[in-house]
Amino acid sequence: MLKINTLLILVLLSIVIEAKTLQFFRPNYNNMTLSITEEAIDYLKEIHSLIPVTVIGPRKSGKSFLLNSLTKTSGFELGHGSLPQTKGIEFLIKKIYNKEHEVIYFDTEGLSSNPLGFDKNIVLFGLMGSSHLIINVRNELLFNDVLSLSLMSQLAQYYHQHHISSFHFPILTWVVEDYNQVMKMNEHDLLFNHFLKEKDNPDNESLITEYNEIIQTIKQLFPVQRLFVLPEPIDDHYQFTNLDNIKYDILNQQYRNKIEELKQWIFTSEPFKLHEIVTGEQYANYAKNFINELMKDKISPLVSHIAEYFGESLLKEVLDKYNQRMGAIVLPADLDYIQEKKELYANESLSLFDKQMYGLDNLLSTQSLRTKLIKSINESFQLYIFSNEQQSHSFNSGVMEESLMIIKDKSKSVAITMKDVVLNHYQKYSVGPTKQYYFKLLKRQLDLITDDMRWDVLISVLLCLFISFLIMKFTKMNFCKSLTLSIIAFTILALFMVFSVWQLSILDTIKLLFFAIVGLSQSQLLIILTCFCCLVVFSFF
């Protein structure tokens, strides 16, 4: 029983929540300010990505009823008196998804509904805070309706003058609730050949000139526009004062078909972007700062705000592309090569950043972001240098071991003659900043083999001198003859070892003798010289 009651409570709560609206921007008519509500911030923080749809238009044009029809709820209250019902900006709490993005419908206070109202703020929010902007009018797009959009024209001109082409303006849709008559024209022709047609101005009247300029700017700013002409929602005109109590299913089929068509058009909208898709929390922060800038009664401060959010996301994108290109370099690599690529990719990244931020480059926030980008690139490069050095150690160590395998199981004499082969193999395949370090290490290991051979030569020379001394002592030969005889004997023995045992060529033999004799150390030469001198002295006794 308890589970059933709990379930019923949850169902009732869901019904209540479905029809509930939250104040987004709350107006304060005492000091003429708008402020975002904490409840709205908390709600938006839970959203991953969103598609904000804002409806603006004159008062009593049916904006709230249009939104109720689109969401199939009665969440937006309808006004029946002369005063507008919606104050500031509010949105419906109902989970409506287009793919993985949540659609948020914003209802706004009617334009020109209050001499002290917030027309400018509402129009600019719809333009800069929406993925889809709907301008809702009743029966006809009036002269004053267009003039009320003059700020939209000013902002667009400002952005185009500063070449801020990367800002994502919303899709623009016109909704005319033609309760009196449905014009027998194609909606596209009706929009551009009737509603958005420039007026003749033979007398150069200023208001008509301004009207035509706004029409021109709107056409340029929104190359893709659509018009939806809605028929009467109900047949019984007496029920128009009771629209908030009429269920969606009771509305005229023709009206509902048009609403469904409009809904599908809205669902073609992209999620809200500041150069990249933002989260609900980022959107809330953006809106909060945005409305604070609007309170300054200027358009230009918005540029600094856009630069901050747009620049941060652009910096991340540019840095990701730089890291992606640097990451494509096969490591280990020579330091000069990596440095060359770093300069190339860094310059490309900075050029891309400067191009995207053109028109904002004189702002301190932009300059700070550019400095941050340069610093991030240099920090990233240092990580690549460190990684390259680590991989170079591992790679060149393997190349050195591979080079030493060439002389594995070879005799010392053969290994000595193949020293150049081993070193050339290493030089050919080694790479990176540790190349010279491991080359010296390899050369040192090869020198150890040569050193062993040099001691063999030393012992052979000493033995040759000793035998010469014995021959000279017991055969009464002079010193020169005995030494010559010993050298000849050892040479014959060495050649026998070279050709029969070691099986070296004449060239390898010469190399072997060259490495052995030229490489004798000072101490080894001193020993030979001392023994030779002793032999000469003994020859006189």
Number of C-alpha atoms within 10 A of each C-alpha: 6 7 8 9 10 11 12 12 12 12 12 12 11 13 12 12 15 18 18 17 20 18 21 26 23 16 19 13 11 7 7 11 18 21 18 21 16 13 11 18 19 13 14 20 16 11 16 15 22 26 26 25 25 28 28 26 28 23 23 22 20 19 30 24 22 20 23 22 21 17 21 15 18 23 23 25 15 21 18 14 9 9 12 18 18 20 19 24 23 22 23 26 18 20 12 16 13 16 8 11 19 19 23 21 24 25 27 29 27 28 23 16 18 13 8 10 20 23 24 18 20 25 24 19 21 26 24 23 25 29 26 28 25 23 23 25 23 21 18 14 18 12 12 12 18 17 19 18 21 20 18 22 20 14 18 19 14 15 17 13 11 15 16 20 14 13 16 18 20 24 23 23 21 21 24 21 23 17 14 10 12 14 11 7 11 10 15 13 12 17 19 16 12 15 17 19 13 17 12 11 12 7 8 9 11 10 13 18 16 15 22 20 16 23 23 15 16 20 14 12 19 14 10 10 15 19 21 20 25 23 19 19 22 18 10 8 10 9 12 14 12 11 18 20 10 13 13 19 10 10 16 14 14 13 17 19 12 15 20 13 13 18 14 12 14 22 18 12 18 19 22 26 22 23 18 14 17 20 19 22 18 19 23 22 16 19 20 18 16 20 20 17 19 20 16 11 11 9 15 14 14 19 19 17 16 20 24 21 18 21 24 20 18 21 21 13 16 21 21 13 15 22 18 11 13 18 11 8 13 9 19 24 18 17 16 11 11 21 12 11 15 21 11 12 17 22 14 15 22 19 13 15 22 16 14 20 23 16 18 22 19 10 15 13 17 22 14 13 20 20 12 14 21 16 12 15 21 14 12 16 19 12 12 20 19 11 14 22 21 16 19 23 20 13 19 25 20 15 22 23 12 16 20 19 12 15 19 10 9 12 11 17 22 17 21 26 22 18 20 13 15 22 18 12 16 23 18 9 14 24 21 22 21 22 22 14 12 21 19 12 13 20 15 12 13 21 16 12 16 23 18 14 22 22 15 13 17 19 14 15 18 17 14 20 22 17 17 23 23 13 19 20 16 8 9 11 16 15 18 13 13 22 21 14 15 21 18 13 12 16 12 12 11 15 16 13 13 18 13 10 10 15 15 18 11 12 9 17 20 13 16 23 17 13 19 21 15 9 15 19 12 9 9 16 13 12 13 17 13 12 16 17 12 13 18 14 10 13 16 8 6
